Amino acid sequence: MGDLLLVRHGETEWSRSGQHTSHTDLPLTSRGEEQAKSLAPLLSGRPFARVLTSPLGRAVRTAELAGLVGAEPDADLHEWDYGGYEGVTSVDIHRARPGWDLWTDGAPPGDESPGESPEQVGRRADRLLARIEPALAAGDVILVAHGHFLRVVTARRLGLPPAEGRLFQLATGTLSRLSTEHDRPVITEWNARP
């Protein structure tokens, strides 16, 4: 069984400011580009059975700068749909809705997107994990995507409910690795940078 490697895209203006960024396709900042390039030595020469990215430019660009070749965009790797909270910080949300928590309450519908609950994001993660299982049997698989979604993927891979992704803080421009020990999924590396 191969390892599942997770790369969170490099920094964007909104990831730096704490604004929820789902469908808004912001480019990487210069720091984000440097973060992505810095991952190349960690990935260089390593064979992958499959390389998947979110279809959004910030993830695709991160994969390119990290030296990943043959990456396939996958719609299920899209970030959590923040609906009406797209572009809004948690601080601003709490002013209008004290006690709100993405991990339990999800995101409400917006003008341009429906928002998603933790359960809906969990179903996407489960669908993705089922699709990559044959590739993991053949070797390592790498996913280049977004913070909240990759945290849900981690929770689901470890057999936890989607909302338990809250336990796994994931920084921009980092590499994490899920492996197995005694045939059980485990975290073997988290938020690695060179």
N, C-alpha and C positions, 0 to 999 in steps of 0.2 A: 504494500500500500504506500503510495506516494504522499508527500506533504502537500498541504494546501497553503499557499503563500498569499498574503493579502497586502496590497499596496494602496494606501490612501493617497489620492492625488496631492500634488503640491499646493501651496498656499494660493488663494485668490484674495481679492479685496474683501469679499464678504466673509470668507473663513477667518480672515484677520480681524474683522470688525464684529464677528459673532452673529452675522445675519444668516438666517436659514436660507440655504441655496439648494433648490431642487432643479426645476426646469430652466432657470435663468442660467444661460451657458456663458459664464464669465471665463476669461482667459487666466492663466497663471500669472502671478506677479513675477517680477525678476527674482525675488527670493524663492517663489514656488518653482521656477525653472531650475534654480540652483539646487533646491531640495531634490527634484526629480533626477537631475544629472548625478547627484551624489549617490544615488542608489545603484548606479551602473556597476561599480566594483562588487557590490554584494550579489549581483545577479549574473555577472559576466561568466561565460563558459558553462553555465548551469543549464542542462537540457530540461525542457518542459514538455509534458505530454499535451498540454493545452494552455494557451494564453488568451484570456478574455478581458475586455475592458467595458466599462460603461460606454454608451454611445456619445456621451457628452465630451466636448472638446478638452476640458481640463483633465479628464482621465486619459483620453487618447494621447494627448500631448505628454503627459507624465510617462506613459508607457514608451513613447518614442524616445524621450530624453533619457530614460533609464536603460535604453538599449534593447528593449524587448522587441523581437521580430515576430511577425506573423500573428499579431494580436487580432482577435475577432471581436467586434462590438456585439454586445448582448444586451437587449432591452431590459432583461430582469436585473441587471446590475445598476440600473438607474437609482439615484438617491431617493430616499423617503419623499413622497409627495407631500410637501408642506401646505398645500392648498392656500387658504387665506393667510397663512403665516409666512409665505414666500417673501424674502427680503426683510423680515422683521426679526429683531433680536429677542431673546428670551426675556431680557429685562423689560422691554416694551410690552411684550405679551403679558407679563405679570402685573404691569400697571393696570391693564384692562381686565385681566382674568387671574387674580391671585390664586396660587395653588395649582395652576396649570402645570402639567408634566407630560412631555411628549411620549414618554414610555408607558404611561397609563391612559392618557386622554387622546393621544393621536393628534392629528391636524384636521381642522375644520375645512369644509369646502371653500374655495376661492372663486374669483371671477373666471379664471382660466383653467383651474384644475380641481379635482374633487377632494383632494387631501387623502390621507391614508391612516388607518388605525395600526397599532402594533401587530395585530393579527393578520392584516392584509400584507404588511411588509414581510411578516414571517412566512406567509404562503409563497411569496415570490422567492424568498431565500430557500425554502424547501424545494421548490421547483428547480431552482438553479443547482442546488446540491445533488438532487437526483440525476440531473443531466450530466454533471461532471463526474459522477461516481465511476463510470467505465474508464475515464481518462485517469482518475486517481489510482485505479487498479494497475495502470500501465506506468505511472510515474508521477512526478510533481505537476501540480496545476497552479497557475498564478492568476489572481483576480486583481484588476486595477480599477478602483471605484471610489466610493464616497464613505465618509465617516460613519454616519448613522446606519447606513445599509450594511456595511461590513461588520459593524458591531452586532447586528441582528444575525448575519451569516455565522458569526462566531458562536453566538448563543445557540443557534439551531444545530450547528455542527457538534457542539458539546452536549446536546440533548436537553437544553434549557428552553423555557418559553421565550418568545421573541422579546418581551419586555426586559428580560435579564441582560440584554445587550447594554443596558445602562451601566453595568459593572465594568465595561471594557473601554475606558477612555482611549481614543485613537487620534494621535497627532497627525498633522499634514506632513506629506513627504516621508512616510515611514514604511518599514517593512515588518510584517508580523508573520508568524508561521504556526500552523496547527499541524500536529503530527499524531501519532498513536503510540500508546504504551499499553502493553498487554491487551491489544486489540480494542482499546478505548481511545477516543479522541482526547487530546490534551493540547494545551498551549505550550509551545517550546521556545517561542521568541515573541516579544511584543514591543512595538514602537522602536524598532532598531533603526539606527542611523550609523553611517560610517564614522 
